[in-house]
Amino acid sequence: MARKPRREEVERILKNLLESEIPEIQAVAKQLTDRIRKLEEHSVKLQDYVARIESLTAEEADALVESKIGEIVDDLERALGKRRQKPATVEVEPEASVVEVAPKAV
């Protein structure tokens, strides 16, 4: 895998090309300089978009959590309301009936 040149190295190469006395090389170097500048501008815009997206994502996540919490609270309130409306019922277990068994005659 080829190693990517560092920014300083690229700038040094461009500077050498711009200082060249050959017009074609100077023209290409100027085009490269312009493209690098445009790429840097796009990079700044993309970084801004990323920051905006992260901010929106965080806001949406917070809103989602808040709406879920609201739904849970509403469900709990409904459940409590139903519970309060029901009369208190006490379950009574039937008493065990005692069955007497007569002794067998032998």
C-alpha atoms as an extended CHARMM CRD file, in Angstrom:
* protein
*
       106  EXT
         1         1  MET       CA              0.0000000000        0.0000000000        0.0000000000  PROA      1               0.0000000000
         2         2  ALA       CA              1.4330000000        3.3590000000       -1.0080000000  PROA      2               0.0000000000
         3         3  ARG       CA              2.2660000000        5.8210000000        1.7230000000  PROA      3               0.0000000000
         4         4  LYS       CA              0.3050000000        9.0790000000        1.5310000000  PROA      4               0.0000000000
         5         5  PRO       CA              2.5360000000       12.1390000000        1.2890000000  PROA      5               0.0000000000
         6         6  ARG       CA              2.3070000000       14.6440000000        4.1030000000  PROA      6               0.0000000000
         7         7  ARG       CA              0.8710000000       18.1060000000        3.5090000000  PROA      7               0.0000000000
         8         8  GLU       CA              4.2820000000       19.7720000000        3.8570000000  PROA      8               0.0000000000
         9         9  GLU       CA              5.7470000000       17.4590000000        1.2520000000  PROA      9               0.0000000000
        10        10  VAL       CA              2.9050000000       18.1840000000       -1.1790000000  PROA      10              0.0000000000
        11        11  GLU       CA              3.2710000000       21.9260000000       -0.6230000000  PROA      11              0.0000000000
        12        12  ARG       CA              7.0260000000       21.6900000000       -1.2130000000  PROA      12              0.0000000000
        13        13  ILE       CA              6.4950000000       19.8030000000       -4.4720000000  PROA      13              0.0000000000
        14        14  LEU       CA              3.9020000000       22.3420000000       -5.6310000000  PROA      14              0.0000000000
        15        15  LYS       CA              6.2070000000       25.2130000000       -4.7480000000  PROA      15              0.0000000000
        16        16  ASN       CA              8.9930000000       23.6330000000       -6.7960000000  PROA      16              0.0000000000
        17        17  LEU       CA              6.6170000000       23.1160000000       -9.7060000000  PROA      17              0.0000000000
        18        18  LEU       CA              5.3740000000       26.7130000000       -9.5210000000  PROA      18              0.0000000000
        19        19  GLU       CA              8.9580000000       27.9520000000       -9.5630000000  PROA      19              0.0000000000
        20        20  SER       CA              9.6360000000       25.9010000000      -12.6540000000  PROA      20              0.0000000000
        21        21  GLU       CA             10.3330000000       27.8640000000      -15.7980000000  PROA      21              0.0000000000
        22        22  ILE       CA              8.3080000000       25.5290000000      -17.9910000000  PROA      22              0.0000000000
        23        23  PRO       CA              4.8660000000       27.0870000000      -18.6020000000  PROA      23              0.0000000000
        24        24  GLU       CA              3.0390000000       23.7580000000      -18.8280000000  PROA      24              0.0000000000
        25        25  ILE       CA              4.3740000000       22.6680000000      -15.4410000000  PROA      25              0.0000000000
        26        26  GLN       CA              3.4290000000       26.0340000000      -13.9410000000  PROA      26              0.0000000000
        27        27  ALA       CA             -0.1050000000       25.7020000000      -15.3420000000  PROA      27              0.0000000000
        28        28  VAL       CA             -0.5300000000       22.1920000000      -13.9300000000  PROA      28              0.0000000000
        29        29  ALA       CA              0.8860000000       23.3070000000      -10.5800000000  PROA      29              0.0000000000
        30        30  LYS       CA             -1.6190000000       26.1740000000      -10.4450000000  PROA      30              0.0000000000
        31        31  GLN       CA             -4.4440000000       23.7570000000      -11.2470000000  PROA      31              0.0000000000
        32        32  LEU       CA             -3.2650000000       21.4400000000       -8.4750000000  PROA      32              0.0000000000
        33        33  THR       CA             -3.0500000000       24.3450000000       -6.0410000000  PROA      33              0.0000000000
        34        34  ASP       CA             -6.5880000000       25.4050000000       -6.9530000000  PROA      34              0.0000000000
        35        35  ARG       CA             -7.9100000000       21.8490000000       -6.5570000000  PROA      35              0.0000000000
        36        36  ILE       CA             -6.2250000000       21.4800000000       -3.1760000000  PROA      36              0.0000000000
        37        37  ARG       CA             -7.7940000000       24.7530000000       -2.0400000000  PROA      37              0.0000000000
        38        38  LYS       CA            -11.2330000000       23.5760000000       -3.2000000000  PROA      38              0.0000000000
        39        39  LEU       CA            -10.7660000000       20.2250000000       -1.4550000000  PROA      39              0.0000000000
        40        40  GLU       CA             -9.8630000000       22.0260000000        1.7580000000  PROA      40              0.0000000000
        41        41  GLU       CA            -13.0140000000       24.1690000000        1.4300000000  PROA      41              0.0000000000
        42        42  HSD       CA            -15.1090000000       21.0600000000        0.8730000000  PROA      42              0.0000000000
        43        43  SER       CA            -13.4330000000       19.4120000000        3.8430000000  PROA      43              0.0000000000
        44        44  VAL       CA            -14.4290000000       22.3290000000        6.0630000000  PROA      44              0.0000000000
        45        45  LYS       CA            -18.0080000000       22.1460000000        4.7470000000  PROA      45              0.0000000000
        46        46  LEU       CA            -18.1290000000       18.3900000000        5.3380000000  PROA      46              0.0000000000
        47        47  GLN       CA            -16.8350000000       18.8300000000        8.8770000000  PROA      47              0.0000000000
        48        48  ASP       CA            -19.5710000000       21.4140000000        9.4530000000  PROA      48              0.0000000000
        49        49  TYR       CA            -22.1870000000       19.0080000000        8.0760000000  PROA      49              0.0000000000
        50        50  VAL       CA            -20.8900000000       16.2390000000       10.3330000000  PROA      50              0.0000000000
        51        51  ALA       CA            -21.1590000000       18.5390000000       13.3490000000  PROA      51              0.0000000000
        52        52  ARG       CA            -24.7300000000       19.4800000000       12.3590000000  PROA      52              0.0000000000
        53        53  ILE       CA            -25.7050000000       15.8420000000       11.8300000000  PROA      53              0.0000000000
        54        54  GLU       CA            -24.2480000000       14.8710000000       15.1990000000  PROA      54              0.0000000000
        55        55  SER       CA            -26.1510000000       17.7120000000       16.8370000000  PROA      55              0.0000000000
        56        56  LEU       CA            -29.4190000000       16.7420000000       15.1360000000  PROA      56              0.0000000000
        57        57  THR       CA            -28.8760000000       13.0990000000       16.0260000000  PROA      57              0.0000000000
        58        58  ALA       CA            -28.3430000000       13.9890000000       19.6700000000  PROA      58              0.0000000000
        59        59  GLU       CA            -31.4590000000       16.1920000000       19.6580000000  PROA      59              0.0000000000
        60        60  GLU       CA            -33.5370000000       13.4460000000       18.0280000000  PROA      60              0.0000000000
        61        61  ALA       CA            -32.2320000000       10.8620000000       20.4880000000  PROA      61              0.0000000000
        62        62  ASP       CA            -33.1400000000       13.1510000000       23.3870000000  PROA      62              0.0000000000
        63        63  ALA       CA            -36.5970000000       13.7390000000       21.9120000000  PROA      63              0.0000000000
        64        64  LEU       CA            -37.0800000000        9.9980000000       21.4290000000  PROA      64              0.0000000000
        65        65  VAL       CA            -36.0930000000        9.2970000000       25.0260000000  PROA      65              0.0000000000
        66        66  GLU       CA            -38.4200000000       12.0390000000       26.2620000000  PROA      66              0.0000000000
        67        67  SER       CA            -41.3280000000       10.6780000000       24.2040000000  PROA      67              0.0000000000
        68        68  LYS       CA            -40.6720000000        7.1240000000       25.4420000000  PROA      68              0.0000000000
        69        69  ILE       CA            -40.5620000000        8.3670000000       29.0260000000  PROA      69              0.0000000000
        70        70  GLY       CA            -43.8240000000       10.2310000000       28.3960000000  PROA      70              0.0000000000
        71        71  GLU       CA            -45.4360000000        7.0670000000       27.0250000000  PROA      71              0.0000000000
        72        72  ILE       CA            -44.2530000000        5.0470000000       30.0280000000  PROA      72              0.0000000000
        73        73  VAL       CA            -45.5960000000        7.6650000000       32.4410000000  PROA      73              0.0000000000
        74        74  ASP       CA            -48.9460000000        7.6970000000       30.6000000000  PROA      74              0.0000000000
        75        75  ASP       CA            -49.1240000000        3.8920000000       30.7470000000  PROA      75              0.0000000000
        76        76  LEU       CA            -48.3450000000        3.9330000000       34.4560000000  PROA      76              0.0000000000
        77        77  GLU       CA            -50.9910000000        6.5890000000       35.0990000000  PROA      77              0.0000000000
        78        78  ARG       CA            -53.5950000000        4.5370000000       33.2090000000  PROA      78              0.0000000000
        79        79  ALA       CA            -52.6340000000        1.3940000000       35.1110000000  PROA      79              0.0000000000
        80        80  LEU       CA            -52.8240000000        3.2220000000       38.4340000000  PROA      80              0.0000000000
        81        81  GLY       CA            -56.1820000000        4.7340000000       37.4690000000  PROA      81              0.0000000000
        82        82  LYS       CA            -57.5810000000        1.2990000000       36.6540000000  PROA      82              0.0000000000
        83        83  ARG       CA            -56.1590000000       -0.1000000000       39.8640000000  PROA      83              0.0000000000
        84        84  ARG       CA            -57.7860000000        2.6540000000       41.9240000000  PROA      84              0.0000000000
        85        85  GLN       CA            -61.1620000000        2.1440000000       40.2350000000  PROA      85              0.0000000000
        86        86  LYS       CA            -61.3450000000       -1.5540000000       41.0890000000  PROA      86              0.0000000000
        87        87  PRO       CA            -62.8790000000       -2.2930000000       44.4690000000  PROA      87              0.0000000000
        88        88  ALA       CA            -60.5400000000       -3.9520000000       46.8590000000  PROA      88              0.0000000000
        89        89  THR       CA            -61.2310000000       -7.6330000000       46.7540000000  PROA      89              0.0000000000
        90        90  VAL       CA            -59.9510000000       -9.9500000000       49.3710000000  PROA      90              0.0000000000
        91        91  GLU       CA            -59.4700000000      -13.4770000000       48.3740000000  PROA      91              0.0000000000
        92        92  VAL       CA            -60.7390000000      -15.8510000000       51.0010000000  PROA      92              0.0000000000
        93        93  GLU       CA            -59.4520000000      -19.3420000000       50.8890000000  PROA      93              0.0000000000
        94        94  PRO       CA            -62.0730000000      -21.9440000000       51.6340000000  PROA      94              0.0000000000
        95        95  GLU       CA            -61.5480000000      -23.6500000000       54.9250000000  PROA      95              0.0000000000
        96        96  ALA       CA            -60.4570000000      -27.2160000000       54.7320000000  PROA      96              0.0000000000
        97        97  SER       CA            -63.3680000000      -29.4110000000       55.5760000000  PROA      97              0.0000000000
        98        98  VAL       CA            -62.7300000000      -31.9270000000       58.2280000000  PROA      98              0.0000000000
        99        99  VAL       CA            -63.8880000000      -35.3640000000       57.3090000000  PROA      99              0.0000000000
       100       100  GLU       CA            -64.1460000000      -37.8290000000       60.0890000000  PROA      100             0.0000000000
       101       101  VAL       CA            -63.5330000000      -41.3770000000       59.2190000000  PROA      101             0.0000000000
       102       102  ALA       CA            -65.2280000000      -43.9630000000       61.3280000000  PROA      102             0.0000000000
       103       103  PRO       CA            -62.9680000000      -46.6910000000       62.5830000000  PROA      103             0.0000000000
       104       104  LYS       CA            -63.3890000000      -49.9390000000       60.7690000000  PROA      104             0.0000000000
       105       105  ALA       CA            -64.7190000000      -52.8450000000       62.6510000000  PROA      105             0.0000000000
       106       106  VAL       CA            -62.3920000000      -55.6900000000       62.7660000000  PROA      106             0.0000000000
